[in-house]
Amino acid sequence: MKLMKLFLVPLCVFALVSQAFCADIELAKKSTLEEIIQRGTLRIGLDPGYQPFEMTDKKGNIIGFDVDIAKALAKSMGVKLEIVNTDYDGIIPALLTNKFDIILSGMTVTQKRNLQINFADPYIVVGQAIILSKKLEGTVKSYKDLNDPKYTVASRIGTTGEMATKRMIPKAKYKSFDKEADGAMDVINGQSDAFIYDLPFDVVFMAQQGTDKVVLLDKPFTYEPLGMGIKKGDPDFLNFLNNFMRQIKSDGTHERIYNKWIKSTGWFKNMK
């Protein structure tokens, strides 16, 4: 009798392991990753109105930082890329109803959104950056160097830029503006030493108005991450996307895309 019990225990364990293994296989078969491979097309949902991440050029092509990330992702899968133009207000419901496979549209990772969808590891942080007077280039290397009463720092009233300035650069003189462009122009006009605002705005402003009077310190000093959004319950797809991000950040792909769209403003000449 004891021998029978000893024999039955391993059988039960084997059955449980086999059941779990089969469940994992079934889960993998249902993954969006498997659907993409079988379809031969990666469908990306985005709203092309957020420069320099997704936008429409003079020829009507959708271009930008996110588009180049999407192209690299499709290439890594060995499939074609399809851009699904989607209004941002309805982009999460569109993902959940299978209109496309991934949201890649300058979406900030928030806890509220994370209750609805999963996010891969952030592909860029677009927090507060600095438009700096050219005369301070080399002297001021980060927001910490601006924390001095001799400097005047500007931002837009009621924004995270203003909050970050008051919290992290409290010793500097502060000037508030009703419009972002007015605050940035105050630096060009020599009235303020720096303008603090969201990195995407700073990049576009430099493309439109940048002169030899200002420089962009493009390393954000607050944490506002953008991430790819996918449907919940898909660990295989999430694992693939996270490993993809690690790979492109290690092999120079991410750096090339960043330099093209964030550090350089050469793309602006192709815009409408």
C-alpha positions as CSV (number, residue, x, y, z in Angstrom):
1,M,0.0,0.0,0.0
2,K,2.8,2.4,0.9
3,L,4.5,1.6,-2.5
4,M,1.3,2.4,-4.3
5,K,1.1,5.8,-2.5
6,L,4.7,6.6,-3.4
7,F,4.0,5.7,-7.0
8,L,0.8,7.9,-7.2
9,V,2.5,11.0,-5.8
10,P,4.9,11.4,-8.7
11,L,2.1,10.7,-11.2
12,C,0.0,13.5,-9.7
13,V,2.9,15.9,-9.8
14,F,3.6,15.0,-13.4
15,A,0.0,15.5,-14.3
16,L,-0.1,19.0,-12.6
17,V,3.2,20.0,-14.4
18,S,1.8,18.7,-17.7
19,Q,-1.4,20.6,-17.2
20,A,0.4,23.8,-16.5
21,F,2.7,23.3,-19.5
22,C,-0.3,22.7,-21.8
23,A,-1.9,25.9,-20.4
24,D,1.2,27.9,-21.2
25,I,1.2,26.5,-24.8
26,E,-2.4,27.5,-25.3
27,L,-1.7,31.0,-23.9
28,A,1.2,31.4,-26.3
29,K,-1.0,30.4,-29.2
30,K,-3.5,33.1,-28.3
31,S,-0.8,35.8,-28.0
32,T,-1.0,38.9,-30.2
33,L,2.6,38.1,-31.1
34,E,1.6,34.9,-32.7
35,E,-1.3,36.7,-34.6
36,I,1.2,39.2,-36.0
37,I,3.6,36.5,-37.2
38,Q,0.8,34.6,-38.8
39,R,-0.7,37.7,-40.4
40,G,2.6,39.0,-41.6
41,T,1.7,42.6,-40.6
42,L,2.3,44.7,-37.4
43,R,-0.6,47.1,-36.9
44,I,0.3,50.3,-35.0
45,G,-2.3,52.7,-33.7
46,L,-1.4,56.4,-33.5
47,D,-2.7,59.9,-33.9
48,P,-0.3,61.9,-36.0
49,G,-0.6,65.3,-34.2
50,Y,2.2,65.2,-31.6
51,Q,5.4,66.6,-33.0
52,P,8.1,65.2,-33.3
53,F,6.7,61.8,-32.3
54,E,4.0,61.3,-35.0
55,M,3.1,63.9,-37.7
56,T,2.3,64.3,-41.3
57,D,4.9,65.7,-43.7
58,K,4.5,67.8,-46.9
59,K,3.9,64.6,-49.0
60,G,1.2,63.2,-46.7
61,N,3.5,60.6,-45.1
62,I,3.2,59.9,-41.4
63,I,6.7,60.3,-39.9
64,G,8.3,60.8,-36.5
65,F,10.1,59.2,-33.5
66,D,7.3,56.7,-32.9
67,V,7.1,55.7,-36.5
68,D,10.8,54.9,-36.6
69,I,10.5,52.8,-33.5
70,A,7.5,51.0,-35.1
71,K,9.6,50.4,-38.3
72,A,12.4,48.9,-36.2
73,L,9.9,46.7,-34.3
74,A,8.3,45.4,-37.5
75,K,11.8,44.6,-38.9
76,S,12.7,42.7,-35.7
77,M,9.5,40.5,-36.2
78,G,10.2,40.1,-39.9
79,V,6.8,41.5,-40.9
80,K,5.3,44.5,-42.7
81,L,4.2,47.7,-40.8
82,E,0.7,49.1,-41.0
83,I,-0.1,52.5,-39.5
84,V,-3.7,52.8,-38.3
85,N,-4.6,56.5,-38.0
86,T,-6.7,56.7,-34.8
87,D,-8.2,59.6,-32.9
88,Y,-6.3,59.8,-29.6
89,D,-9.5,60.1,-27.5
90,G,-10.6,56.7,-28.6
91,I,-7.2,55.0,-29.0
92,I,-7.5,52.7,-25.9
93,P,-11.0,51.4,-26.8
94,A,-9.7,50.9,-30.4
95,L,-6.9,48.7,-29.1
96,L,-9.2,46.7,-26.8
97,T,-11.5,46.0,-29.8
98,N,-8.6,44.7,-31.9
99,K,-8.4,47.6,-34.4
100,F,-4.6,47.3,-34.1
101,D,-1.9,45.5,-32.1
102,I,-0.1,48.2,-30.2
103,I,-0.6,51.8,-29.2
104,L,2.5,53.7,-30.1
105,S,1.4,57.3,-30.0
106,G,3.3,59.4,-27.5
107,M,1.3,57.9,-24.6
108,T,2.4,58.7,-21.1
109,V,2.4,55.7,-18.8
110,T,-0.1,56.5,-16.0
111,Q,-1.6,54.3,-13.2
112,K,-5.1,55.1,-14.6
113,R,-4.2,53.9,-18.1
114,N,-2.4,50.9,-16.6
115,L,-5.7,49.7,-15.1
116,Q,-7.0,49.3,-18.7
117,I,-4.0,48.2,-20.6
118,N,-0.4,47.0,-20.1
119,F,2.7,49.0,-21.0
120,A,6.0,47.8,-22.2
121,D,9.2,49.4,-20.7
122,P,9.3,53.1,-21.6
123,Y,11.0,54.0,-24.9
124,I,11.6,57.6,-23.9
125,V,11.2,60.0,-21.0
126,V,9.7,63.3,-22.1
127,G,9.7,65.3,-18.8
128,Q,10.8,68.9,-18.4
129,A,13.7,70.1,-20.4
130,I,15.5,73.5,-20.7
131,I,15.7,76.1,-23.5
132,L,18.8,78.0,-22.3
133,S,20.4,81.3,-23.3
134,K,23.3,80.7,-25.6
135,K,25.5,82.9,-23.3
136,L,25.2,80.3,-20.5
137,E,26.1,77.3,-22.7
138,G,28.8,75.3,-20.9
139,T,28.2,77.2,-17.6
140,V,24.7,75.8,-17.0
141,K,24.6,72.0,-17.7
142,S,21.5,71.0,-15.8
143,Y,18.6,72.4,-13.8
144,K,20.7,72.3,-10.7
145,D,23.0,75.0,-12.1
146,L,20.1,77.3,-12.5
147,N,19.2,77.2,-8.8
148,D,20.7,80.6,-8.1
149,P,19.2,84.0,-7.5
150,K,21.3,85.5,-10.3
151,Y,19.2,83.5,-12.9
152,T,15.7,84.2,-14.2
153,V,13.8,81.1,-15.2
154,A,10.5,81.1,-17.0
155,S,7.6,78.7,-17.7
156,R,3.9,78.6,-18.4
157,I,1.6,79.3,-15.5
158,G,-0.3,76.3,-14.1
159,T,1.8,73.6,-15.8
160,T,4.1,70.8,-14.7
161,G,6.9,73.1,-16.0
162,E,6.0,75.8,-13.4
163,M,5.6,73.2,-10.6
164,A,9.0,71.6,-11.4
165,T,10.7,75.1,-11.5
166,K,9.3,76.1,-8.2
167,R,10.0,72.8,-6.6
168,M,13.5,72.1,-8.0
169,I,14.9,75.5,-8.8
170,P,13.4,77.5,-5.9
171,K,16.3,80.0,-5.6
172,A,16.1,81.4,-9.1
173,K,13.8,84.3,-10.0
174,Y,10.7,83.0,-11.6
175,K,8.6,84.5,-14.5
176,S,5.3,83.0,-15.5
177,F,3.6,83.2,-18.9
178,D,0.1,82.5,-20.3
179,K,1.6,80.8,-23.4
180,E,4.5,78.5,-23.9
181,A,5.8,80.3,-26.9
182,D,5.9,83.7,-25.1
183,G,8.1,82.2,-22.3
184,A,10.5,80.6,-24.7
185,M,10.7,83.9,-26.7
186,D,11.6,85.7,-23.5
187,V,14.9,83.7,-23.5
188,I,15.6,84.6,-27.1
189,N,14.9,88.2,-26.4
190,G,17.4,88.1,-23.5
191,Q,14.8,88.8,-20.7
192,S,15.0,85.3,-19.1
193,D,18.0,83.0,-18.8
194,A,16.0,79.7,-19.3
195,F,12.6,78.4,-20.1
196,I,11.4,75.1,-18.5
197,Y,8.8,73.0,-20.4
198,D,7.9,69.6,-21.9
199,L,10.7,68.3,-24.1
200,P,8.4,67.8,-27.2
201,F,7.4,71.5,-27.1
202,D,11.0,72.5,-26.7
203,V,12.1,70.4,-29.7
204,V,9.4,71.9,-31.9
205,F,10.1,75.4,-30.7
206,M,13.8,75.0,-31.5
207,A,12.9,73.8,-35.0
208,Q,10.6,76.8,-35.6
209,Q,12.3,79.6,-33.7
210,G,15.7,78.3,-32.7
211,T,18.5,80.9,-33.3
212,D,22.1,81.3,-32.3
213,K,20.7,82.9,-29.1
214,V,19.5,79.7,-27.4
215,V,20.4,76.0,-27.0
216,L,18.4,73.0,-25.9
217,L,19.4,70.9,-22.8
218,D,17.4,67.9,-24.0
219,K,17.9,65.6,-21.0
220,P,14.6,65.6,-19.0
221,F,14.9,66.2,-15.3
222,T,11.4,65.0,-14.4
223,Y,10.1,61.5,-15.1
224,E,7.2,61.4,-17.6
225,P,7.7,58.1,-19.5
226,L,6.1,57.1,-22.9
227,G,5.4,53.5,-23.5
228,M,3.9,51.1,-26.0
229,G,0.4,49.9,-24.9
230,I,-1.0,46.4,-25.4
231,K,-4.0,44.4,-24.2
232,K,-3.8,42.8,-20.8
233,G,-3.2,39.1,-20.4
234,D,-0.5,38.7,-23.0
235,P,2.8,37.9,-21.2
236,D,4.6,36.6,-24.3
237,F,4.0,39.8,-26.3
238,L,5.0,41.9,-23.3
239,N,8.2,39.9,-22.9
240,F,9.0,40.3,-26.6
241,L,8.5,44.1,-26.5
242,N,10.6,44.6,-23.3
243,N,13.5,42.6,-24.8
244,F,13.1,44.6,-28.1
245,M,13.5,47.8,-26.1
246,R,16.6,46.5,-24.3
247,Q,18.1,45.5,-27.6
248,I,17.7,48.7,-29.5
249,K,18.9,50.7,-26.5
250,S,22.1,48.6,-26.5
251,D,22.8,48.4,-30.2
252,G,22.6,52.1,-31.1
253,T,19.2,52.0,-32.9
254,H,17.5,54.0,-30.2
255,E,20.3,56.5,-30.0
256,R,20.1,57.1,-33.8
257,I,16.3,57.6,-33.7
258,Y,16.7,59.9,-30.7
259,N,19.4,62.0,-32.4
260,K,17.3,62.2,-35.6
261,W,14.1,63.5,-34.0
262,I,15.1,65.1,-30.6
263,K,18.6,66.4,-30.9
264,S,18.3,67.4,-34.5
265,T,15.6,69.7,-36.0
266,G,16.5,68.9,-39.6
267,W,13.1,67.1,-40.0
268,F,11.2,70.3,-39.7
269,K,11.9,71.4,-43.3
270,N,9.8,68.5,-44.5
271,M,6.7,69.7,-42.6
272,K,3.7,71.5,-43.9
